[in-house]
Structure formats: C-alpha cells, structure tokens
C-alpha cells in the first residue's frame, strides 16, 4: 500500500486517472469518499468534568473540516469493502450484546468479576468500534492544513498514476505559457 497526495480540487471534480484506489486495476466507476481533518486537542477539556466534555465536543464539531469527493475504483473492490463493513458492524453489535450480557450475568455472582469483565469488554468494544469505522484495505483520507488530501492505504499503481497525471498537467501548462509568451513577443 502507498500514500498519495491529491489536490482537493481534483478530488471534488473527479479529475484524476481511472486507476482503482484500492487494488490498482482499471477503475470502472467513481465512489464517494470523505476526507476529514479533526482537531483532537479540545478533548483534553474532558479533564474539566462534564462541562468540559460538552465544550470539548462542541469545539471538535465546530473545528471539523470535511471535503466530499470521489475516487476511482472497481465494483469488485467496493463490494469487498461493503462486505468488510457489514462484517465489522456485526462484530461490533455482537461485542456490545456479549459484554452487556456478561456484566449483567456476572453481577449476580461476583461484583469484582463483573467489573473485570466490564473493563475487558470496554477494550473489546473499542477494538470492534475501530474495526467497524474503517475496514482493512479501505483507503484512509486525511485533509491536510494546506488543502491537499493524503490518501493512505492506496494502491501503489494509483499513487504513481496520479503523480504522472499531475506532472503531465504541469508540463502542458508550462508549454502553453511558453507558447503564449512567444506569441506576444512576435
């Protein structure tokens, strides 16, 4: 897997080569993705108690930046990602039910054991939530401060095709600028 830096304009306007971002094959469609930039420092306000938590969550929501756009992909790659998301969502639901059932059942027997299972369940809950958020193999899009989008876990073929595409566009612009200057000097 590679990392590609793409311009947000190209992301929004779908102006990039038709190479699948997931597996590197020829893409047959565009699929919508969201690039996010989150400020996590407001969550330190949790240390101030419930009021700090509320203020921190409001600040995170206000400072959030999102850019919606599309990346080229194949139907097969998208089907694999949909199956992985469904599998992870099922894992998340089963984990929640199992933890609640274990804590409630064990609280009748031994309170200390119920607390231990509850803590272990919280860890399992967090792992299942993380897996449900972004399945393995899915591209991870992050909006950078300069407006570019970093696509992590992209195929190496997509990253190289996009770099080549941008280099060709830059060369074409230089050629047009040179021709324009030459025409004006005549």
C-alpha positions as CSV (number, residue, x, y, z in Angstrom):
1,X,0.0,0.0,0.0
2,X,1.2,3.5,-0.8
3,X,0.3,7.0,0.2
4,X,-0.9,9.5,-2.5
5,X,-1.2,13.3,-2.1
6,X,-4.0,14.6,-4.2
7,X,-5.4,18.1,-4.7
8,X,-8.8,18.7,-3.2
9,X,-10.0,20.2,-6.5
10,X,-9.1,17.0,-8.3
11,X,-10.9,15.1,-5.6
12,X,-14.1,17.1,-5.8
13,X,-14.1,17.4,-9.6
14,X,-13.1,13.8,-10.3
15,X,-10.2,14.8,-12.5
16,X,-7.7,12.0,-12.0
17,X,-6.7,8.8,-13.9
18,X,-9.1,5.9,-13.8
19,X,-6.9,3.6,-11.7
20,X,-8.5,1.8,-8.8
21,X,-7.5,3.4,-5.5
22,X,-8.0,0.0,-3.7
23,X,-6.4,-2.6,-5.9
24,X,-4.6,-0.7,-8.7
25,X,-6.6,-2.2,-11.6
26,X,-8.5,-0.3,-14.3
27,X,-11.4,1.5,-12.5
28,X,-14.9,1.3,-13.8
29,X,-16.7,3.8,-11.6
30,X,-16.3,6.7,-9.1
31,X,-17.1,6.2,-5.5
32,X,-17.8,8.9,-2.9
33,X,-15.4,9.3,0.0
34,X,-15.0,11.9,2.7
35,X,-11.6,13.4,3.7
36,X,-11.6,14.7,7.3
37,X,-9.4,16.9,9.4
38,X,-10.3,16.8,13.1
39,X,-8.9,18.8,15.9
40,X,-8.5,16.5,18.9
41,X,-7.0,19.0,21.3
42,X,-10.4,20.1,22.6
43,X,-11.0,16.7,24.0
44,X,-8.4,17.5,26.7
45,X,-11.2,19.6,28.2
46,X,-12.7,16.3,29.5
47,X,-10.4,16.8,32.4
48,X,-12.6,19.7,33.5
49,X,-15.5,17.4,34.1
50,X,-18.9,17.1,32.4
51,X,-19.0,20.8,31.3
52,X,-15.5,20.4,29.8
53,X,-16.7,17.3,27.9
54,X,-19.6,19.2,26.4
55,X,-17.5,22.2,25.5
56,X,-14.8,19.9,24.0
57,X,-17.3,18.1,21.9
58,X,-18.8,21.3,20.6
59,X,-15.3,22.6,19.7
60,X,-14.5,19.4,17.9
61,X,-17.7,19.7,15.9
62,X,-17.0,23.3,15.1
63,X,-13.4,22.8,14.1
64,X,-14.1,19.7,12.0
65,X,-13.3,20.2,8.2
66,X,-14.7,17.7,5.7
67,X,-14.3,17.5,1.9
68,X,-16.5,15.2,-0.1
69,X,-15.4,13.9,-3.4
70,X,-14.9,10.7,-5.4
71,X,-12.1,8.3,-6.2
72,X,-11.9,5.8,-9.0
73,X,-12.5,2.2,-8.0
74,X,-13.7,-1.1,-9.3
75,X,-17.1,-2.6,-8.4
76,X,-15.3,-5.7,-7.0
77,X,-13.1,-3.7,-4.7
78,X,-16.2,-1.7,-3.4
79,X,-18.1,-5.0,-2.9
80,X,-15.2,-6.3,-0.8
81,X,-15.2,-3.1,1.3
82,X,-19.0,-3.3,1.8
83,X,-18.7,-6.9,3.0
84,X,-15.9,-5.9,5.4
85,X,-18.0,-3.1,6.7
86,X,-21.0,-5.4,7.3
87,X,-18.8,-8.0,8.9
88,X,-17.3,-5.4,11.2
89,X,-20.7,-3.9,12.1
90,X,-21.9,-7.3,13.0
91,X,-18.8,-7.9,15.2
92,X,-19.5,-4.6,16.9
93,X,-23.1,-5.5,17.6
94,X,-22.3,-8.9,18.9
95,X,-19.5,-7.5,21.1
96,X,-21.9,-5.0,22.6
97,X,-24.5,-7.6,23.4
98,X,-22.0,-10.1,24.8
99,X,-20.4,-7.5,27.1
100,X,-23.8,-6.4,28.5
101,X,-24.9,-10.0,28.9
102,X,-21.7,-11.0,30.7
103,X,-21.7,-8.0,33.0
104,X,-25.3,-8.4,33.9
105,X,-25.0,-12.2,34.4
106,X,-21.8,-11.9,36.4
107,X,-23.1,-9.1,38.6
108,X,-25.4,-11.6,40.2
109,X,-22.5,-13.9,41.1
110,X,-19.4,-11.8,41.8
111,X,-19.2,-8.0,41.6
112,X,-15.4,-8.0,41.2
113,X,-15.5,-10.4,38.3
114,X,-18.3,-8.3,36.7
115,X,-16.1,-5.2,36.9
116,X,-13.1,-7.1,35.4
117,X,-15.3,-8.5,32.5
118,X,-16.7,-5.0,32.1
119,X,-13.2,-3.5,31.7
120,X,-12.2,-6.2,29.2
121,X,-15.5,-5.6,27.4
122,X,-14.7,-1.9,27.1
123,X,-11.4,-2.8,25.4
124,X,-13.2,-5.3,23.1
125,X,-15.9,-2.7,22.4
126,X,-13.2,-0.1,21.4
127,X,-11.4,-2.6,19.1
128,X,-14.7,-3.5,17.5
129,X,-15.7,0.1,17.0
130,X,-12.3,0.9,15.4
131,X,-12.7,-2.1,13.1
132,X,-16.2,-1.0,12.1
133,X,-15.1,2.6,11.4
134,X,-12.6,1.7,8.6
135,X,-12.3,-1.9,7.4
136,X,-8.9,-3.3,6.4
137,X,-8.0,-2.4,2.8
138,X,-10.1,0.7,2.7
139,X,-8.3,4.0,1.8
140,X,-7.9,6.4,4.7
141,X,-8.4,10.0,3.5
142,X,-7.0,12.9,5.6
143,X,-7.4,16.6,4.8
144,X,-4.1,18.4,5.3
145,X,-3.8,22.0,6.5
146,X,-2.6,23.1,3.0
147,X,-5.8,21.8,1.4
148,X,-4.3,18.6,-0.1
149,X,-5.7,15.2,0.7
150,X,-3.5,12.4,1.9
151,X,-4.8,9.1,0.7
152,X,-3.3,6.4,3.0
153,X,-3.5,2.7,2.1
154,X,-4.0,3.5,-1.6
155,X,-2.7,1.1,-4.2
156,X,0.8,1.9,-5.5
157,X,-0.5,2.0,-9.1
158,X,-3.0,4.7,-8.2
159,X,-0.3,6.8,-6.4
160,X,2.0,6.5,-9.4
161,X,-0.7,7.2,-11.9
162,X,-1.8,10.3,-10.1
163,X,1.8,11.6,-9.8
164,X,2.3,11.0,-13.5
165,X,-1.0,12.8,-14.3
166,X,0.0,15.9,-12.2
167,X,3.4,16.0,-13.8
168,X,1.9,15.8,-17.3
169,X,-0.6,18.6,-16.5
170,X,2.3,20.8,-15.2
171,X,4.3,20.2,-18.3
172,X,1.3,21.1,-20.5
173,X,0.8,24.3,-18.6
174,X,4.4,25.3,-19.0
175,X,4.3,24.6,-22.7
176,X,1.1,26.7,-23.1
177,X,2.7,29.6,-21.1
178,X,5.9,29.4,-23.2
179,X,3.8,29.5,-26.4
180,X,1.8,32.4,-25.1
181,X,5.0,34.4,-24.3
182,X,6.4,33.5,-27.7
183,X,3.2,34.7,-29.5
184,X,3.3,38.0,-27.6
185,X,6.9,38.7,-28.5
186,X,6.3,38.4,-32.2
